[in-house]
Amino acid sequence: MEIADEGVMERLKRTRLTCRSVIGFGSLLVVAFAVALSLLFLIAKNIDKAEQEENFFYAAKALEARSNSSATYIQSCAIRTEAF
């Protein structure tokens, strides 16, 4: 009887150790995925911010070019009107 009880106790110890190992590994895996997911969101946020700054820069350049073009056109029209 004692030998059987020792076998059962040994099996219980291995089962508990296995269960703790699986829970520990699972927890580590969940934490790793959470960190990776948060890093992906951070990267996406930074890329969006950089794209917005780039779009603002090009919009300002286009507005400046349009303003210069309009000023040149108005000046050209004024010169032609004076010529007649």
N, CA, C and O atoms as a Maestro MAE file, in Angstrom:
{
 s_m_m2io_version
 :::
 2.0.0
}

f_m_ct {
 s_m_title
 :::
 protein
 m_atom[336] {
  # First column is atom index #
  i_m_mmod_type
  r_m_x_coord
  r_m_y_coord
  r_m_z_coord
  i_m_residue_number
  s_m_chain_name
  s_m_pdb_residue_name
  s_m_pdb_atom_name
  i_m_atomic_number
  :::
  1 25 0.800 -1.184 0.000 1 A "MET " " N  " 7
  2 3 0.000 0.000 0.000 1 A "MET " " CA " 6
  3 2 0.856 1.267 0.000 1 A "MET " " C  " 6
  4 15 0.548 2.233 -0.698 1 A "MET " " O  " 8
  5 25 1.927 1.254 0.782 2 A "GLU " " N  " 7
  6 3 2.791 2.418 0.847 2 A "GLU " " CA " 6
  7 2 3.419 2.732 -0.501 2 A "GLU " " C  " 6
  8 15 3.548 3.902 -0.859 2 A "GLU " " O  " 8
  9 25 3.801 1.738 -1.238 3 A "ILE " " N  " 7
  10 3 4.424 1.931 -2.544 3 A "ILE " " CA " 6
  11 2 3.423 2.553 -3.498 3 A "ILE " " C  " 6
  12 15 3.781 3.440 -4.272 3 A "ILE " " O  " 8
  13 25 2.195 2.114 -3.460 4 A "ALA " " N  " 7
  14 3 1.156 2.667 -4.324 4 A "ALA " " CA " 6
  15 2 0.899 4.128 -3.964 4 A "ALA " " C  " 6
  16 15 0.729 4.973 -4.842 4 A "ALA " " O  " 8
  17 25 0.875 4.414 -2.660 5 A "ASP " " N  " 7
  18 3 0.661 5.793 -2.216 5 A "ASP " " CA " 6
  19 2 1.814 6.692 -2.660 5 A "ASP " " C  " 6
  20 15 1.591 7.838 -3.051 5 A "ASP " " O  " 8
  21 25 3.037 6.182 -2.603 6 A "GLU " " N  " 7
  22 3 4.180 6.967 -3.054 6 A "GLU " " CA " 6
  23 2 4.092 7.241 -4.560 6 A "GLU " " C  " 6
  24 15 4.435 8.335 -5.010 6 A "GLU " " O  " 8
  25 25 3.643 6.271 -5.325 7 A "GLY " " N  " 7
  26 3 3.469 6.452 -6.767 7 A "GLY " " CA " 6
  27 2 2.420 7.494 -7.071 7 A "GLY " " C  " 6
  28 15 2.587 8.318 -7.970 7 A "GLY " " O  " 8
  29 25 1.339 7.455 -6.317 8 A "VAL " " N  " 7
  30 3 0.270 8.445 -6.500 8 A "VAL " " CA " 6
  31 2 0.779 9.832 -6.124 8 A "VAL " " C  " 6
  32 15 0.510 10.809 -6.822 8 A "VAL " " O  " 8
  33 25 1.514 9.913 -5.020 9 A "MET " " N  " 7
  34 3 2.039 11.206 -4.594 9 A "MET " " CA " 6
  35 2 3.040 11.763 -5.614 9 A "MET " " C  " 6
  36 15 3.055 12.961 -5.897 9 A "MET " " O  " 8
  37 25 3.872 10.874 -6.158 10 A "GLU " " N  " 7
  38 3 4.844 11.300 -7.172 10 A "GLU " " CA " 6
  39 2 4.123 11.809 -8.416 10 A "GLU " " C  " 6
  40 15 4.510 12.819 -9.005 10 A "GLU " " O  " 8
  41 25 3.076 11.100 -8.803 11 A "ARG " " N  " 7
  42 3 2.296 11.515 -9.971 11 A "ARG " " CA " 6
  43 2 1.622 12.856 -9.716 11 A "ARG " " C  " 6
  44 15 1.571 13.702 -10.609 11 A "ARG " " O  " 8
  45 25 1.104 13.060 -8.507 12 A "LEU " " N  " 7
  46 3 0.466 14.327 -8.149 12 A "LEU " " CA " 6
  47 2 1.471 15.475 -8.201 12 A "LEU " " C  " 6
  48 15 1.160 16.558 -8.697 12 A "LEU " " O  " 8
  49 25 2.682 15.231 -7.685 13 A "LYS " " N  " 7
  50 3 3.721 16.262 -7.730 13 A "LYS " " CA " 6
  51 2 4.069 16.631 -9.167 13 A "LYS " " C  " 6
  52 15 4.211 17.810 -9.492 13 A "LYS " " O  " 8
  53 25 4.208 15.616 -10.034 14 A "ARG " " N  " 7
  54 3 4.522 15.891 -11.446 14 A "ARG " " CA " 6
  55 2 3.379 16.641 -12.116 14 A "ARG " " C  " 6
  56 15 3.610 17.540 -12.925 14 A "ARG " " O  " 8
  57 25 2.152 16.273 -11.781 15 A "THR " " N  " 7
  58 3 0.990 16.941 -12.372 15 A "THR " " CA " 6
  59 2 0.946 18.410 -11.949 15 A "THR " " C  " 6
  60 15 0.689 19.290 -12.771 15 A "THR " " O  " 8
  61 25 1.196 18.668 -10.677 16 A "ARG " " N  " 7
  62 3 1.205 20.056 -10.202 16 A "ARG " " CA " 6
  63 2 2.327 20.862 -10.852 16 A "ARG " " C  " 6
  64 15 2.141 22.016 -11.239 16 A "ARG " " O  " 8
  65 25 3.494 20.230 -10.962 17 A "LEU " " N  " 7
  66 3 4.628 20.901 -11.592 17 A "LEU " " CA " 6
  67 2 4.326 21.203 -13.059 17 A "LEU " " C  " 6
  68 15 4.626 22.290 -13.551 17 A "LEU " " O  " 8
  69 25 3.737 20.241 -13.745 18 A "THR " " N  " 7
  70 3 3.367 20.448 -15.147 18 A "THR " " CA " 6
  71 2 2.331 21.559 -15.262 18 A "THR " " C  " 6
  72 15 2.423 22.415 -16.142 18 A "THR " " O  " 8
  73 25 1.362 21.542 -14.385 19 A "CYS " " N  " 7
  74 3 0.307 22.564 -14.418 19 A "CYS " " CA " 6
  75 2 0.911 23.949 -14.178 19 A "CYS " " C  " 6
  76 15 0.576 24.898 -14.886 19 A "CYS " " O  " 8
  77 25 1.795 24.073 -13.189 20 A "ARG " " N  " 7
  78 3 2.442 25.363 -12.935 20 A "ARG " " CA " 6
  79 2 3.283 25.808 -14.123 20 A "ARG " " C  " 6
  80 15 3.302 26.986 -14.476 20 A "ARG " " O  " 8
  81 25 3.976 24.856 -14.732 21 A "SER " " N  " 7
  82 3 4.814 25.194 -15.886 21 A "SER " " CA " 6
  83 2 3.964 25.685 -17.050 21 A "SER " " C  " 6
  84 15 4.320 26.660 -17.712 21 A "SER " " O  " 8
  85 25 2.849 25.019 -17.300 22 A "VAL " " N  " 7
  86 3 1.964 25.420 -18.402 22 A "VAL " " CA " 6
  87 2 1.358 26.790 -18.119 22 A "VAL " " C  " 6
  88 15 1.280 27.633 -19.012 22 A "VAL " " O  " 8
  89 25 0.933 27.010 -16.889 23 A "ILE " " N  " 7
  90 3 0.352 28.311 -16.534 23 A "ILE " " CA " 6
  91 2 1.406 29.408 -16.641 23 A "ILE " " C  " 6
  92 15 1.122 30.495 -17.143 23 A "ILE " " O  " 8
  93 25 2.612 29.131 -16.177 24 A "GLY " " N  " 7
  94 3 3.685 30.119 -16.282 24 A "GLY " " CA " 6
  95 2 4.037 30.441 -17.716 24 A "GLY " " C  " 6
  96 15 4.207 31.607 -18.072 24 A "GLY " " O  " 8
  97 25 4.148 29.410 -18.546 25 A "PHE " " N  " 7
  98 3 4.456 29.635 -19.954 25 A "PHE " " CA " 6
  99 2 3.322 30.372 -20.658 25 A "PHE " " C  " 6
  100 15 3.566 31.267 -21.468 25 A "PHE " " O  " 8
  101 25 2.089 30.000 -20.351 26 A "GLY " " N  " 7
  102 3 0.932 30.685 -20.938 26 A "GLY " " CA " 6
  103 2 0.888 32.149 -20.546 26 A "GLY " " C  " 6
  104 15 0.596 33.013 -21.373 26 A "GLY " " O  " 8
  105 25 1.180 32.425 -19.282 27 A "SER " " N  " 7
  106 3 1.196 33.812 -18.817 27 A "SER " " CA " 6
  107 2 2.288 34.607 -19.524 27 A "SER " " C  " 6
  108 15 2.080 35.748 -19.937 27 A "SER " " O  " 8
  109 25 3.440 33.991 -19.654 28 A "LEU " " N  " 7
  110 3 4.542 34.650 -20.358 28 A "LEU " " CA " 6
  111 2 4.177 34.921 -21.811 28 A "LEU " " C  " 6
  112 15 4.505 35.978 -22.349 28 A "LEU " " O  " 8
  113 25 3.507 33.981 -22.437 29 A "LEU " " N  " 7
  114 3 3.083 34.144 -23.823 29 A "LEU " " CA " 6
  115 2 2.056 35.266 -23.961 29 A "LEU " " C  " 6
  116 15 2.123 36.057 -24.902 29 A "LEU " " O  " 8
  117 25 1.117 35.335 -23.035 30 A "VAL " " N  " 7
  118 3 0.102 36.394 -23.059 30 A "VAL " " CA " 6
  119 2 0.762 37.762 -22.884 30 A "VAL " " C  " 6
  120 15 0.410 38.713 -23.581 30 A "VAL " " O  " 8
  121 25 1.701 37.864 -21.971 31 A "VAL " " N  " 7
  122 3 2.404 39.133 -21.750 31 A "VAL " " CA " 6
  123 2 3.188 39.524 -22.998 31 A "VAL " " C  " 6
  124 15 3.188 40.690 -23.392 31 A "VAL " " O  " 8
  125 25 3.856 38.553 -23.621 32 A "ALA " " N  " 7
  126 3 4.625 38.843 -24.839 32 A "ALA " " CA " 6
  127 2 3.711 39.343 -25.956 32 A "ALA " " C  " 6
  128 15 4.056 40.295 -26.656 32 A "ALA " " O  " 8
  129 25 2.553 38.711 -26.128 33 A "PHE " " N  " 7
  130 3 1.619 39.159 -27.157 33 A "PHE " " CA " 6
  131 2 1.066 40.548 -26.840 33 A "PHE " " C  " 6
  132 15 0.886 41.364 -27.743 33 A "PHE " " O  " 8
  133 25 0.798 40.818 -25.568 34 A "ALA " " N  " 7
  134 3 0.294 42.134 -25.179 34 A "ALA " " CA " 6
  135 2 1.332 43.222 -25.467 34 A "ALA " " C  " 6
  136 15 0.995 44.295 -25.965 34 A "ALA " " O  " 8
  137 25 2.587 42.936 -25.150 35 A "VAL " " N  " 7
  138 3 3.655 43.901 -25.422 35 A "VAL " " CA " 6
  139 2 3.806 44.121 -26.923 35 A "VAL " " C  " 6
  140 15 3.942 45.257 -27.375 35 A "VAL " " O  " 8
  141 25 3.782 43.039 -27.693 36 A "ALA " " N  " 7
  142 3 3.913 43.158 -29.151 36 A "ALA " " CA " 6
  143 2 2.756 43.955 -29.732 36 A "ALA " " C  " 6
  144 15 2.963 44.802 -30.601 36 A "ALA " " O  " 8
  145 25 1.546 43.696 -29.265 37 A "LEU " " N  " 7
  146 3 0.379 44.414 -29.771 37 A "LEU " " CA " 6
  147 2 0.452 45.901 -29.423 37 A "LEU " " C  " 6
  148 15 0.132 46.749 -30.255 37 A "LEU " " O  " 8
  149 25 0.871 46.218 -28.199 38 A "SER " " N  " 7
  150 3 0.976 47.624 -27.821 38 A "SER " " CA " 6
  151 2 2.072 48.327 -28.626 38 A "SER " " C  " 6
  152 15 1.924 49.497 -28.979 38 A "SER " " O  " 8
  153 25 3.173 47.623 -28.918 39 A "LEU " " N  " 7
  154 3 4.214 48.209 -29.757 39 A "LEU " " CA " 6
  155 2 3.718 48.461 -31.176 39 A "LEU " " C  " 6
  156 15 4.052 49.479 -31.782 39 A "LEU " " O  " 8
  157 25 2.930 47.543 -31.699 40 A "LEU " " N  " 7
  158 3 2.369 47.746 -33.044 40 A "LEU " " CA " 6
  159 2 1.462 48.978 -33.088 40 A "LEU " " C  " 6
  160 15 1.513 49.757 -34.041 40 A "LEU " " O  " 8
  161 25 0.633 49.152 -32.056 41 A "PHE " " N  " 7
  162 3 -0.225 50.339 -32.015 41 A "PHE " " CA " 6
  163 2 0.596 51.612 -31.884 41 A "PHE " " C  " 6
  164 15 0.258 52.631 -32.488 41 A "PHE " " O  " 8
  165 25 1.663 51.568 -31.110 42 A "LEU " " N  " 7
  166 3 2.542 52.733 -30.962 42 A "LEU " " CA " 6
  167 2 3.204 53.078 -32.287 42 A "LEU " " C  " 6
  168 15 3.275 54.250 -32.655 42 A "LEU " " O  " 8
  169 25 3.685 52.085 -32.998 43 A "ILE " " N  " 7
  170 3 4.318 52.309 -34.306 43 A "ILE " " CA " 6
  171 2 3.308 52.896 -35.286 43 A "ILE " " C  " 6
  172 15 3.618 53.840 -36.011 43 A "ILE " " O  " 8
  173 25 2.098 52.337 -35.307 44 A "ALA " " N  " 7
  174 3 1.055 52.849 -36.209 44 A "ALA " " CA " 6
  175 2 0.720 54.302 -35.886 44 A "ALA " " C  " 6
  176 15 0.519 55.114 -36.789 44 A "ALA " " O  " 8
  177 25 0.662 54.623 -34.605 45 A "LYS " " N  " 7
  178 3 0.362 56.001 -34.199 45 A "LYS " " CA " 6
  179 2 1.462 56.951 -34.662 45 A "LYS " " C  " 6
  180 15 1.180 58.044 -35.152 45 A "LYS " " O  " 8
  181 25 2.717 56.531 -34.506 46 A "ASN " " N  " 7
  182 3 3.836 57.379 -34.940 46 A "ASN " " CA " 6
  183 2 3.855 57.555 -36.446 46 A "ASN " " C  " 6
  184 15 4.156 58.643 -36.938 46 A "ASN " " O  " 8
  185 25 3.537 56.499 -37.189 47 A "ILE " " N  " 7
  186 3 3.505 56.602 -38.652 47 A "ILE " " CA " 6
  187 2 2.394 57.547 -39.078 47 A "ILE " " C  " 6
  188 15 2.588 58.362 -39.980 47 A "ILE " " O  " 8
  189 25 1.217 57.450 -38.433 48 A "ASP " " N  " 7
  190 3 0.113 58.345 -38.766 48 A "ASP " " CA " 6
  191 2 0.503 59.803 -38.512 48 A "ASP " " C  " 6
  192 15 0.193 60.689 -39.309 48 A "ASP " " O  " 8
  193 25 1.185 60.036 -37.391 49 A "LYS " " N  " 7
  194 3 1.593 61.405 -37.066 49 A "LYS " " CA " 6
  195 2 2.582 61.935 -38.107 49 A "LYS " " C  " 6
  196 15 2.491 63.090 -38.523 49 A "LYS " " O  " 8
  197 25 3.522 61.091 -38.522 50 A "ALA " " N  " 7
  198 3 4.510 61.502 -39.529 50 A "ALA " " CA " 6
  199 2 3.829 61.781 -40.866 50 A "ALA " " C  " 6
  200 15 4.187 62.734 -41.557 50 A "ALA " " O  " 8
  201 25 2.855 60.959 -41.231 51 A "GLU " " N  " 7
  202 3 2.133 61.184 -42.490 51 A "GLU " " CA " 6
  203 2 1.329 62.478 -42.436 51 A "GLU " " C  " 6
  204 15 1.253 63.197 -43.432 51 A "GLU " " O  " 8
  205 25 0.730 62.784 -41.287 52 A "GLN " " N  " 7
  206 3 -0.022 64.030 -41.163 52 A "GLN " " CA " 6
  207 2 0.899 65.246 -41.297 52 A "GLN " " C  " 6
  208 15 0.546 66.233 -41.942 52 A "GLN " " O  " 8
  209 25 2.065 65.165 -40.690 53 A "GLU " " N  " 7
  210 3 3.016 66.270 -40.814 53 A "GLU " " CA " 6
  211 2 3.475 66.430 -42.257 53 A "GLU " " C  " 6
  212 15 3.611 67.552 -42.746 53 A "GLU " " O  " 8
  213 25 3.714 65.319 -42.938 54 A "GLU " " N  " 7
  214 3 4.131 65.374 -44.340 54 A "GLU " " CA " 6
  215 2 3.014 65.951 -45.212 54 A "GLU " " C  " 6
  216 15 3.279 66.771 -46.091 54 A "GLU " " O  " 8
  217 25 1.773 65.533 -44.977 55 A "ASN " " N  " 7
  218 3 0.642 66.063 -45.741 55 A "ASN " " CA " 6
  219 2 0.474 67.558 -45.493 55 A "ASN " " C  " 6
  220 15 0.189 68.310 -46.424 55 A "ASN " " O  " 8
  221 25 0.647 67.994 -44.254 56 A "PHE " " N  " 7
  222 3 0.551 69.419 -43.946 56 A "PHE " " CA " 6
  223 2 1.626 70.205 -44.685 56 A "PHE " " C  " 6
  224 15 1.360 71.284 -45.215 56 A "PHE " " O  " 8
  225 25 2.835 69.663 -44.720 57 A "PHE " " N  " 7
  226 3 3.940 70.327 -45.413 57 A "PHE " " CA " 6
  227 2 3.614 70.497 -46.900 57 A "PHE " " C  " 6
  228 15 3.775 71.587 -47.449 57 A "PHE " " O  " 8
  229 25 3.156 69.420 -47.553 58 A "TYR " " N  " 7
  230 3 2.860 69.500 -48.977 58 A "TYR " " CA " 6
  231 2 1.632 70.369 -49.268 58 A "TYR " " C  " 6
  232 15 1.571 71.023 -50.309 58 A "TYR " " O  " 8
  233 25 0.665 70.379 -48.365 59 A "ALA " " N  " 7
  234 3 -0.500 71.249 -48.543 59 A "ALA " " CA " 6
  235 2 -0.083 72.720 -48.446 59 A "ALA " " C  " 6
  236 15 -0.561 73.559 -49.209 59 A "ALA " " O  " 8
  237 25 0.799 73.019 -47.513 60 A "ALA " " N  " 7
  238 3 1.287 74.401 -47.382 60 A "ALA " " CA " 6
  239 2 2.074 74.819 -48.620 60 A "ALA " " C  " 6
  240 15 1.946 75.949 -49.092 60 A "ALA " " O  " 8
  241 25 2.896 73.896 -49.148 61 A "LYS " " N  " 7
  242 3 3.653 74.200 -50.375 61 A "LYS " " CA " 6
  243 2 2.704 74.431 -51.555 61 A "LYS " " C  " 6
  244 15 2.912 75.349 -52.348 61 A "LYS " " O  " 8
  245 25 1.673 73.605 -51.671 62 A "ALA " " N  " 7
  246 3 0.716 73.756 -52.772 62 A "ALA " " CA " 6
  247 2 -0.047 75.071 -52.652 62 A "ALA " " C  " 6
  248 15 -0.284 75.751 -53.650 62 A "ALA " " O  " 8
  249 25 -0.429 75.425 -51.426 63 A "LEU " " N  " 7
  250 3 -1.132 76.695 -51.214 63 A "LEU " " CA " 6
  251 2 -0.237 77.873 -51.563 63 A "LEU " " C  " 6
  252 15 -0.692 78.841 -52.174 63 A "LEU " " O  " 8
  253 25 1.025 77.799 -51.183 64 A "GLU " " N  " 7
  254 3 1.971 78.862 -51.514 64 A "GLU " " CA " 6
  255 2 2.160 78.978 -53.026 64 A "GLU " " C  " 6
  256 15 2.186 80.083 -53.568 64 A "GLU " " O  " 8
  257 25 2.291 77.837 -53.706 65 A "ALA " " N  " 7
  258 3 2.447 77.857 -55.165 65 A "ALA " " CA " 6
  259 2 1.197 78.422 -55.830 65 A "ALA " " C  " 6
  260 15 1.289 79.181 -56.794 65 A "ALA " " O  " 8
  261 25 0.026 78.049 -55.311 66 A "ARG " " N  " 7
  262 3 -1.238 78.563 -55.870 66 A "ARG " " CA " 6
  263 2 -1.339 80.069 -55.651 66 A "ARG " " C  " 6
  264 15 -1.787 80.799 -56.535 66 A "ARG " " O  " 8
  265 25 -0.932 80.526 -54.495 67 A "SER " " N  " 7
  266 3 -0.973 81.959 -54.193 67 A "SER " " CA " 6
  267 2 -0.029 82.728 -55.117 67 A "SER " " C  " 6
  268 15 -0.395 83.777 -55.648 67 A "SER " " O  " 8
  269 25 1.177 82.210 -55.305 68 A "ASN " " N  " 7
  270 3 2.129 82.857 -56.216 68 A "ASN " " CA " 6
  271 2 1.606 82.862 -57.641 68 A "ASN " " C  " 6
  272 15 1.758 83.850 -58.359 68 A "ASN " " O  " 8
  273 25 0.993 81.765 -58.052 69 A "SER " " N  " 7
  274 3 0.446 81.678 -59.404 69 A "SER " " CA " 6
  275 2 -0.675 82.697 -59.602 69 A "SER " " C  " 6
  276 15 -0.746 83.364 -60.634 69 A "SER " " O  " 8
  277 25 -1.549 82.808 -58.602 70 A "SER " " N  " 7
  278 3 -2.653 83.779 -58.698 70 A "SER " " CA " 6
  279 2 -2.118 85.207 -58.742 70 A "SER " " C  " 6
  280 15 -2.607 86.040 -59.506 70 A "SER " " O  " 8
  281 25 -1.110 85.480 -57.917 71 A "ALA " " N  " 7
  282 3 -0.539 86.832 -57.910 71 A "ALA " " CA " 6
  283 2 0.102 87.146 -59.258 71 A "ALA " " C  " 6
  284 15 -0.027 88.263 -59.759 71 A "ALA " " O  " 8
  285 25 0.782 86.186 -59.842 72 A "THR " " N  " 7
  286 3 1.405 86.390 -61.155 72 A "THR " " CA " 6
  287 2 0.345 86.615 -62.224 72 A "THR " " C  " 6
  288 15 0.508 87.472 -63.092 72 A "THR " " O  " 8
  289 25 -0.734 85.853 -62.164 73 A "TYR " " N  " 7
  290 3 -1.819 85.999 -63.146 73 A "TYR " " CA " 6
  291 2 -2.471 87.373 -63.032 73 A "TYR " " C  " 6
  292 15 -2.733 88.024 -64.043 73 A "TYR " " O  " 8
  293 25 -2.730 87.812 -61.814 74 A "ILE " " N  " 7
  294 3 -3.368 89.125 -61.610 74 A "ILE " " CA " 6
  295 2 -2.436 90.235 -62.095 74 A "ILE " " C  " 6
  296 15 -2.886 91.205 -62.705 74 A "ILE " " O  " 8
  297 25 -1.156 90.093 -61.827 75 A "GLN " " N  " 7
  298 3 -0.206 91.101 -62.282 75 A "GLN " " CA " 6
  299 2 -0.134 91.110 -63.807 75 A "GLN " " C  " 6
  300 15 -0.040 92.174 -64.418 75 A "GLN " " O  " 8
  301 25 -0.177 89.935 -64.418 76 A "SER " " N  " 7
  302 3 -0.155 89.847 -65.888 76 A "SER " " CA " 6
  303 2 -1.379 90.511 -66.492 76 A "SER " " C  " 6
  304 15 -1.283 91.234 -67.483 76 A "SER " " O  " 8
  305 25 -2.533 90.258 -65.881 77 A "CYS " " N  " 7
  306 3 -3.763 90.899 -66.368 77 A "CYS " " CA " 6
  307 2 -3.702 92.411 -66.215 77 A "CYS " " C  " 6
  308 15 -4.172 93.143 -67.086 77 A "CYS " " O  " 8
  309 25 -3.132 92.880 -65.126 78 A "ALA " " N  " 7
  310 3 -3.050 94.319 -64.894 78 A "ALA " " CA " 6
  311 2 -2.123 94.961 -65.925 78 A "ALA " " C  " 6
  312 15 -2.399 96.060 -66.405 78 A "ALA " " O  " 8
  313 25 -1.033 94.286 -66.266 79 A "ILE " " N  " 7
  314 3 -0.097 94.827 -67.263 79 A "ILE " " CA " 6
  315 2 -0.786 94.897 -68.632 79 A "ILE " " C  " 6
  316 15 -0.650 95.887 -69.350 79 A "ILE " " O  " 8
  317 25 -1.526 93.838 -68.987 80 A "ARG " " N  " 7
  318 3 -2.212 93.835 -70.285 80 A "ARG " " CA " 6
  319 2 -3.291 94.912 -70.336 80 A "ARG " " C  " 6
  320 15 -3.494 95.533 -71.379 80 A "ARG " " O  " 8
  321 25 -3.980 95.139 -69.232 81 A "THR " " N  " 7
  322 3 -5.031 96.147 -69.215 81 A "THR " " CA " 6
  323 2 -4.431 97.539 -69.388 81 A "THR " " C  " 6
  324 15 -5.013 98.381 -70.071 81 A "THR " " O  " 8
  325 25 -3.309 97.780 -68.795 82 A "GLU " " N  " 7
  326 3 -2.641 99.068 -68.935 82 A "GLU " " CA " 6
  327 2 -2.137 99.294 -70.346 82 A "GLU " " C  " 6
  328 15 -2.061 100.433 -70.806 82 A "GLU " " O  " 8
  329 25 -1.794 98.223 -71.032 83 A "ALA " " N  " 7
  330 3 -1.255 98.339 -72.378 83 A "ALA " " CA " 6
  331 2 -2.330 98.804 -73.363 83 A "ALA " " C  " 6
  332 15 -2.025 99.474 -74.350 83 A "ALA " " O  " 8
  333 25 -3.571 98.451 -73.097 84 A "PHE " " N  " 7
  334 3 -4.645 98.874 -74.001 84 A "PHE " " CA " 6
  335 2 -5.123 100.183 -73.598 84 A "PHE " " C  " 6
  336 15 -6.030 100.729 -74.226 84 A "PHE " " O  " 8
  :::
 }
 m_bond[335] {
  # First column is bond index #
  i_m_from
  i_m_to
  i_m_order
  :::
  1 1 2 1
  2 2 3 1
  3 3 4 2
  4 3 5 1
  5 5 6 1
  6 6 7 1
  7 7 8 2
  8 7 9 1
  9 9 10 1
  10 10 11 1
  11 11 12 2
  12 11 13 1
  13 13 14 1
  14 14 15 1
  15 15 16 2
  16 15 17 1
  17 17 18 1
  18 18 19 1
  19 19 20 2
  20 19 21 1
  21 21 22 1
  22 22 23 1
  23 23 24 2
  24 23 25 1
  25 25 26 1
  26 26 27 1
  27 27 28 2
  28 27 29 1
  29 29 30 1
  30 30 31 1
  31 31 32 2
  32 31 33 1
  33 33 34 1
  34 34 35 1
  35 35 36 2
  36 35 37 1
  37 37 38 1
  38 38 39 1
  39 39 40 2
  40 39 41 1
  41 41 42 1
  42 42 43 1
  43 43 44 2
  44 43 45 1
  45 45 46 1
  46 46 47 1
  47 47 48 2
  48 47 49 1
  49 49 50 1
  50 50 51 1
  51 51 52 2
  52 51 53 1
  53 53 54 1
  54 54 55 1
  55 55 56 2
  56 55 57 1
  57 57 58 1
  58 58 59 1
  59 59 60 2
  60 59 61 1
  61 61 62 1
  62 62 63 1
  63 63 64 2
  64 63 65 1
  65 65 66 1
  66 66 67 1
  67 67 68 2
  68 67 69 1
  69 69 70 1
  70 70 71 1
  71 71 72 2
  72 71 73 1
  73 73 74 1
  74 74 75 1
  75 75 76 2
  76 75 77 1
  77 77 78 1
  78 78 79 1
  79 79 80 2
  80 79 81 1
  81 81 82 1
  82 82 83 1
  83 83 84 2
  84 83 85 1
  85 85 86 1
  86 86 87 1
  87 87 88 2
  88 87 89 1
  89 89 90 1
  90 90 91 1
  91 91 92 2
  92 91 93 1
  93 93 94 1
  94 94 95 1
  95 95 96 2
  96 95 97 1
  97 97 98 1
  98 98 99 1
  99 99 100 2
  100 99 101 1
  101 101 102 1
  102 102 103 1
  103 103 104 2
  104 103 105 1
  105 105 106 1
  106 106 107 1
  107 107 108 2
  108 107 109 1
  109 109 110 1
  110 110 111 1
  111 111 112 2
  112 111 113 1
  113 113 114 1
  114 114 115 1
  115 115 116 2
  116 115 117 1
  117 117 118 1
  118 118 119 1
  119 119 120 2
  120 119 121 1
  121 121 122 1
  122 122 123 1
  123 123 124 2
  124 123 125 1
  125 125 126 1
  126 126 127 1
  127 127 128 2
  128 127 129 1
  129 129 130 1
  130 130 131 1
  131 131 132 2
  132 131 133 1
  133 133 134 1
  134 134 135 1
  135 135 136 2
  136 135 137 1
  137 137 138 1
  138 138 139 1
  139 139 140 2
  140 139 141 1
  141 141 142 1
  142 142 143 1
  143 143 144 2
  144 143 145 1
  145 145 146 1
  146 146 147 1
  147 147 148 2
  148 147 149 1
  149 149 150 1
  150 150 151 1
  151 151 152 2
  152 151 153 1
  153 153 154 1
  154 154 155 1
  155 155 156 2
  156 155 157 1
  157 157 158 1
  158 158 159 1
  159 159 160 2
  160 159 161 1
  161 161 162 1
  162 162 163 1
  163 163 164 2
  164 163 165 1
  165 165 166 1
  166 166 167 1
  167 167 168 2
  168 167 169 1
  169 169 170 1
  170 170 171 1
  171 171 172 2
  172 171 173 1
  173 173 174 1
  174 174 175 1
  175 175 176 2
  176 175 177 1
  177 177 178 1
  178 178 179 1
  179 179 180 2
  180 179 181 1
  181 181 182 1
  182 182 183 1
  183 183 184 2
  184 183 185 1
  185 185 186 1
  186 186 187 1
  187 187 188 2
  188 187 189 1
  189 189 190 1
  190 190 191 1
  191 191 192 2
  192 191 193 1
  193 193 194 1
  194 194 195 1
  195 195 196 2
  196 195 197 1
  197 197 198 1
  198 198 199 1
  199 199 200 2
  200 199 201 1
  201 201 202 1
  202 202 203 1
  203 203 204 2
  204 203 205 1
  205 205 206 1
  206 206 207 1
  207 207 208 2
  208 207 209 1
  209 209 210 1
  210 210 211 1
  211 211 212 2
  212 211 213 1
  213 213 214 1
  214 214 215 1
  215 215 216 2
  216 215 217 1
  217 217 218 1
  218 218 219 1
  219 219 220 2
  220 219 221 1
  221 221 222 1
  222 222 223 1
  223 223 224 2
  224 223 225 1
  225 225 226 1
  226 226 227 1
  227 227 228 2
  228 227 229 1
  229 229 230 1
  230 230 231 1
  231 231 232 2
  232 231 233 1
  233 233 234 1
  234 234 235 1
  235 235 236 2
  236 235 237 1
  237 237 238 1
  238 238 239 1
  239 239 240 2
  240 239 241 1
  241 241 242 1
  242 242 243 1
  243 243 244 2
  244 243 245 1
  245 245 246 1
  246 246 247 1
  247 247 248 2
  248 247 249 1
  249 249 250 1
  250 250 251 1
  251 251 252 2
  252 251 253 1
  253 253 254 1
  254 254 255 1
  255 255 256 2
  256 255 257 1
  257 257 258 1
  258 258 259 1
  259 259 260 2
  260 259 261 1
  261 261 262 1
  262 262 263 1
  263 263 264 2
  264 263 265 1
  265 265 266 1
  266 266 267 1
  267 267 268 2
  268 267 269 1
  269 269 270 1
  270 270 271 1
  271 271 272 2
  272 271 273 1
  273 273 274 1
  274 274 275 1
  275 275 276 2
  276 275 277 1
  277 277 278 1
  278 278 279 1
  279 279 280 2
  280 279 281 1
  281 281 282 1
  282 282 283 1
  283 283 284 2
  284 283 285 1
  285 285 286 1
  286 286 287 1
  287 287 288 2
  288 287 289 1
  289 289 290 1
  290 290 291 1
  291 291 292 2
  292 291 293 1
  293 293 294 1
  294 294 295 1
  295 295 296 2
  296 295 297 1
  297 297 298 1
  298 298 299 1
  299 299 300 2
  300 299 301 1
  301 301 302 1
  302 302 303 1
  303 303 304 2
  304 303 305 1
  305 305 306 1
  306 306 307 1
  307 307 308 2
  308 307 309 1
  309 309 310 1
  310 310 311 1
  311 311 312 2
  312 311 313 1
  313 313 314 1
  314 314 315 1
  315 315 316 2
  316 315 317 1
  317 317 318 1
  318 318 319 1
  319 319 320 2
  320 319 321 1
  321 321 322 1
  322 322 323 1
  323 323 324 2
  324 323 325 1
  325 325 326 1
  326 326 327 1
  327 327 328 2
  328 327 329 1
  329 329 330 1
  330 330 331 1
  331 331 332 2
  332 331 333 1
  333 333 334 1
  334 334 335 1
  335 335 336 2
  :::
 }
}
